[in-house]
């Protein structure tokens, strides 16, 4: 019996000693997890909590990619448990336990601030719960907006995504009148907003955005929106999300790559704006007639020139021949 125990610990020591380069290689059965929680606090720091289901044999738990610090392994009652590390904290070996095991650590250098937007490039094949600070009510998963509302977070299944969110965006309120009624439009963004205008006849909304690659979120009353609408930047259609409709308002999200004039207009009027350059016809129908006439004139001119040159060439040859004949004589 002692020989088997010694053999087990030798194998465990071998596992622990495996270098980082082999960390992605499976060296044991994968641990079954009850939950994986990624908790983001008000300081935009990440804390990860895995709850591993109890097992009678050692199990391998892969940690989330990133710089791992403050790693701890306990049972559900908080008692410390021994474990083995794989590589440079790429994973751990959880020893047999009659209780579920809780693995916790901080994850650093993975959450990056870009253009006032916190961005996380995330990949972990287990179902993962993300819990956000109370100030966050809107996140973006692979550019798609997810409104949290009263919820504290989202769940991601077999998770591979680009997660983005902002905190403390400026909220700009615009009061407008339509059919003698007052309405309020809310614009949320870190970009500067000016030159706001609402056209009562067409229900068109226009404003200038000063800032590149910025999220814009508008909360617009349905009564002042056309039944169908397009979003344009400098008269060019751009992709947008109209993703929440609570019966009175709709949330419209836009991400403009450049500074410019944003317009929300009736889809029926979209053809009146300037299309993209590649959509423009080469010439108008009037210009086509003019060009056709010019082409015909040029062709006629070329033909006449060739005929005249041939005649001159013929006369010159004949003169030379006559002169040559005279010289012989």
C-alpha positions in Angstrom: 0.0 0.0 0.0 2.8 2.4 0.9 4.4 1.7 -2.5 1.2 2.8 -4.3 1.1 6.0 -2.2 4.8 6.7 -3.0 4.1 6.1 -6.7 1.1 8.5 -6.6 3.2 11.3 -5.1 6.0 10.7 -7.5 3.5 11.1 -10.4 2.1 14.2 -8.7 5.5 15.7 -8.4 6.2 14.9 -12.1 3.0 16.7 -13.0 3.8 19.8 -10.9 7.3 20.0 -12.5 6.0 20.1 -16.1 7.3 23.3 -17.7 5.1 26.0 -19.2 5.6 25.0 -22.7 3.6 21.8 -22.1 0.9 23.6 -20.0 -1.7 23.3 -22.8 -1.3 19.5 -23.0 -3.9 17.5 -21.1 -2.2 15.6 -18.3 -5.3 14.4 -16.4 -9.1 14.3 -16.4 -10.6 17.7 -16.7 -12.2 19.0 -13.6 -16.0 19.4 -13.7 -17.0 23.0 -12.7 -20.2 24.1 -11.1 -19.6 27.8 -11.8 -17.1 30.1 -13.3 -17.5 33.8 -12.3 -15.5 36.7 -13.7 -16.1 39.6 -11.4 -15.1 43.1 -12.6 -15.1 45.8 -9.8 -15.4 49.6 -9.9 -11.7 49.9 -10.4 -11.9 47.7 -13.5 -10.0 44.9 -11.8 -10.8 41.3 -12.5 -11.3 38.6 -9.9 -12.1 35.0 -11.0 -13.8 32.3 -9.0 -14.1 28.7 -10.1 -16.2 26.2 -8.1 -15.0 22.7 -8.9 -17.2 19.7 -8.2 -15.8 17.2 -5.6 -14.0 14.2 -7.0 -12.3 11.0 -5.7 -9.3 11.5 -8.0 -7.0 14.4 -9.0 -8.4 16.7 -11.7 -6.9 19.2 -14.0 -8.3 22.8 -14.0 -7.3 25.2 -16.7 -7.1 28.8 -15.5 -8.2 31.7 -17.7 -5.4 33.2 -19.8 -3.7 36.2 -18.2 -1.3 37.2 -15.5 -2.6 35.2 -12.5 -2.0 36.6 -9.0 -3.2 35.9 -5.4 -4.1 32.3 -6.3 -5.9 30.4 -3.5 -7.6 27.0 -3.3 -10.0 26.2 -0.5 -13.1 24.0 0.1 -16.5 25.6 0.2 -16.1 26.3 3.9 -12.9 28.3 3.3 -10.4 25.7 4.5 -7.1 25.8 2.5 -6.5 22.8 0.2 -3.2 21.6 -1.3 -2.9 21.7 -5.1 -0.3 21.4 -7.8 0.6 24.1 -10.3 1.0 23.4 -14.0 3.5 25.6 -15.8 3.4 29.3 -14.8 -0.1 29.2 -13.3 -1.6 28.1 -16.6 -3.6 25.4 -14.7 -3.6 23.5 -11.4 -4.1 19.9 -10.2 -7.0 19.7 -7.8 -6.5 16.9 -5.3 -9.3 14.5 -4.3 -11.9 16.0 -2.0 -15.3 15.2 -0.5 -16.4 18.8 -0.8 -16.5 21.2 -3.8 -13.3 23.2 -4.3 -13.2 26.9 -4.7 -10.3 28.3 -6.8 -9.8 32.1 -6.8 -7.3 34.5 -8.3 -6.9 38.0 -9.7 -6.4 38.4 -13.5 -4.2 41.3 -14.5 -3.1 42.9 -17.8 -6.1 41.6 -19.8 -8.6 44.4 -19.4 -7.5 47.3 -21.7 -8.8 50.9 -22.0 -9.2 51.9 -25.7 -11.0 55.1 -26.6 -12.7 55.3 -23.3 -14.0 51.8 -23.7 -12.8 48.9 -21.5 -12.0 45.9 -23.7 -11.4 42.3 -22.8 -10.4 39.7 -25.4 -11.7 36.6 -23.7 -11.6 32.8 -24.5 -12.6 30.1 -22.1 -14.6 27.0 -23.2 -16.6 26.7 -19.9 -19.8 28.5 -19.4 -18.7 31.8 -17.7 -20.7 34.4 -15.8 -19.5 38.0 -16.0 -20.5 40.4 -13.2 -20.1 44.1 -13.7 -19.9 47.2 -11.6 -23.3 48.8 -10.7 -22.5 51.8 -13.0 -22.5 49.5 -16.0 -25.9 48.9 -17.6 -24.8 48.4 -21.2 -22.1 46.1 -22.6 -21.0 45.0 -26.1 -20.3 41.4 -27.0 -18.6 41.1 -30.4 -19.9 44.6 -31.2 -23.5 43.6 -30.3 -25.1 45.6 -27.5 -26.5 43.8 -24.4 -28.6 45.9 -22.1 -28.3 44.7 -18.5 -31.1 46.7 -16.9 -31.5 45.4 -13.4 -29.3 42.4 -14.0 -25.8 42.4 -12.7 -24.1 40.5 -15.6 -24.3 38.1 -18.4 -23.6 34.4 -19.0 -21.4 33.3 -21.9 -21.5 29.7 -23.1 -18.4 28.1 -24.6 -17.1 31.6 -24.4 -15.0 33.3 -27.1 -15.7 37.0 -27.4 -14.6 40.6 -27.4 -16.2 42.2 -24.4 -16.5 46.0 -24.2 -18.1 48.4 -21.8 -17.9 52.0 -20.6 -18.3 53.7 -17.2 -19.6 57.2 -16.6 -20.4 58.2 -20.1 -21.7 61.7 -20.6 -25.5 61.8 -20.9 -26.8 64.6 -23.1 -30.5 65.5 -23.0 -32.2 67.2 -25.8 -35.8 68.6 -25.5 -37.7 68.8 -28.7 -41.3 69.6 -29.7 -43.4 67.5 -32.0 -47.1 68.0 -32.7 -47.2 70.5 -29.8 -45.8 67.9 -27.4 -42.5 67.8 -25.5 -40.2 64.9 -26.0 -36.8 64.1 -24.6 -33.9 62.4 -26.5 -31.0 61.1 -24.5 -27.5 60.7 -26.2 -24.8 58.8 -24.3 -21.2 59.0 -25.5 -17.7 60.2 -24.6 -17.6 62.1 -27.9 -18.6 65.7 -28.1 -22.0 66.3 -29.5 -23.1 69.6 -31.1 -25.3 71.1 -33.9 -28.3 69.0 -32.8 -31.4 69.4 -34.9 -34.8 67.7 -35.2 -36.9 68.1 -38.4 -40.6 67.9 -37.5 -41.7 67.4 -41.1 -39.4 64.3 -41.8 -38.8 63.2 -38.2 -35.1 63.5 -39.0 -32.5 63.7 -36.3 -29.1 65.3 -37.0 -26.1 66.1 -34.8 -22.4 66.4 -35.2 -20.0 64.0 -33.5 -16.5 65.1 -32.6 -14.5 61.9 -31.9 -13.3 58.9 -33.7 -14.3 55.3 -33.1 -16.8 56.2 -30.3 -19.9 54.5 -29.2 -23.1 56.5 -29.4 -26.3 55.3 -27.7 -29.5 57.2 -28.3 -32.7 56.7 -26.3 -35.5 58.0 -28.6 -39.3 58.2 -28.1 -41.0 56.0 -30.7 -43.5 58.8 -31.5 -40.8 60.9 -33.1 -39.2 58.1 -35.1 -40.2 56.9 -38.6 -41.6 53.4 -38.8 -38.3 52.4 -40.5 -35.1 54.4 -40.4 -31.5 54.4 -41.5 -28.4 55.9 -39.8 -25.9 57.8 -41.8 -22.6 59.5 -41.1 -21.8 62.3 -43.6 -24.6 61.0 -45.8 -23.2 57.5 -45.9 -25.2 54.6 -44.5 -23.6 52.9 -41.5 -24.4 49.7 -39.5 -26.4 50.3 -36.3 -28.4 48.4 -33.7 -31.9 49.3 -32.7 -32.0 46.8 -29.9 -34.4 47.7 -27.1 -38.0 48.7 -27.5 -40.0 49.0 -24.3 -43.1 50.2 -26.1 -42.4 53.9 -25.6 -38.7 54.3 -26.5 -36.1 52.6 -28.6 -32.3 52.3 -27.9 -30.2 53.0 -31.0 -26.5 52.2 -30.9 -24.0 53.6 -33.4 -20.2 53.3 -33.6 -18.8 55.9 -35.9 -15.2 55.5 -37.1 -14.8 59.1 -37.9 -15.8 62.6 -36.8 -18.9 63.7 -38.8 -22.6 64.5 -39.0 -24.8 61.7 -37.8 -28.3 61.5 -39.3 -31.3 59.3 -38.4 -33.8 59.6 -41.2 -36.8 57.8 -42.7 -35.7 54.9 -44.9 -38.0 56.3 -47.6 -35.8 59.4 -47.8 -32.5 57.6 -47.8 -32.3 57.8 -51.6 -32.3 61.6 -51.4 -28.9 61.7 -49.6 -25.6 61.4 -51.4 -24.7 57.8 -52.1 -21.3 56.3 -51.7 -18.8 57.2 -54.5 -18.8 53.6 -55.7 -22.6 53.8 -56.1 -22.5 56.9 -58.3 -23.2 56.4 -62.1 -20.2 57.3 -64.2 -22.1 60.0 -66.0 -25.6 61.3 -66.1 -27.9 60.6 -69.0 -27.3 64.2 -70.4 -23.6 63.8 -70.1 -23.8 60.5 -71.8 -25.4 62.1 -74.9 -22.7 64.9 -74.9 -19.9 62.3 -74.6 -21.4 60.2 -77.4 -21.5 63.3 -79.7 -17.9 64.1 -78.8 -16.8 60.6 -79.5 -18.5 60.6 -83.0 -16.9 64.0 -83.7 -13.5 62.8 -82.8 -13.9 59.6 -84.9 -15.0 61.7 -87.9 -12.1 64.1 -87.4 -9.6 61.2 -87.3 -11.1 59.7 -90.5 -10.9 63.0 -92.4 -7.4 63.6 -91.2 -6.3 60.1 -92.4 -7.9 60.7 -95.8 -6.2 64.1 -96.2 -2.9 62.6 -95.2 -3.2 59.8 -97.7 -4.0 62.2 -100.5 -1.0 64.4 -99.6 1.2 61.3 -99.5 -0.1 60.2 -102.9 0.6 63.6 -104.5 4.1 63.8 -103.0 5.0 60.4 -104.3 3.8 61.2 -107.8 5.8 64.5 -107.8 8.9 62.7 -106.7 8.4 60.0 -109.4 7.9 62.7 -112.1 11.0 64.6 -111.0 13.0 61.4 -110.9 11.8 60.5 -114.4 12.8 64.0 -115.6 16.3 63.7 -114.2 16.8 60.4 -116.0 15.9 61.9 -119.2 
